[in-house]
Amino acid sequence: LSMAVAYRGVGLGLAVNPAKLAGKNRDYEFNLNSYSNRYGFDVVYLSSKTFHGHQQVGGNETDVHKGDISQQALNLNFYYAFNHRKFSFPAAFSQSYIQKRSAGSFMVGASFDGSKTKVKGMTIRLNELAVGAGYAYNLVPSSHLLFHLSALPTITVYSHDYTKMKAETVESEAESPTIRNSMKYHFPSAIITSRAAAVYSWRNKFAGATAVYNYSVAGDEDHLQVRRNKWRVRMFFGFRF
């Protein structure tokens, strides 16, 4: 549940997870977003101890129970829109601008994905920096309606990925040494950011939904590969004053 205020693409908001208030999980997420017509960025920090699902090792899939895996992750992405005089990101995502005609824009951008994941005695550290280009489009079929769709794929230009785990020792009293293995870079390692939005406006009010999707892949399938998918969906209602 959130409340926010925006002016000319700069917004400030506060969001609270009802499940966290009820004590059902120990996760939290911090989001900082700034969308202007020319450039913008997202900062997302996630700390979770309640992941669960499946992991695949050597073609075999096993269950990962809640509490078996924890992760701290930081995702940054930045865009620059060339056609910023006719195309508006904030018209779709912060509603601080109104776009009256359909228009699109080519973009360039950069992404960073860093994470620390602990699972069954092993720690996986990922640090990926990527650059790329994409395209965004705002469709305005009527004076009250706007649809947005964009994709910004970026290719990794720098990576510092490795795993750490305790080695087994014969003597129980001896301190186990830590073994560190670098993860091999495999082309194409990438970070992809996609966005979508639908906004309906009438008088001084507006309502709609936005979605931001992040996908990243690092490592080599023959040794260790980590894929990460992150969805962020928001439904909103607001008014202009």
Secondary structure, DSSP 8 states (H G I E B T S, - for coil): -EEEEEETTEEEEEE--HHHHTTS---EEEEEEEE-SSEEEEEEEEEES---EEEEETTEEEEE-TTSEEEEEEEEEEEEETTTTT--SHHHHT-SS---S-EEEEEEEEEEEEEEEEETTEEEEEEEEEEEEEEEEEEEEETTEEEEEEEEEEEEEEE--EEEEE---SSTTS---EEEEE----SS-EEEEEEEEEEEEETTEEEEEEEEEEEEEEEETTTEEEEEEEEEEEEEEEE--
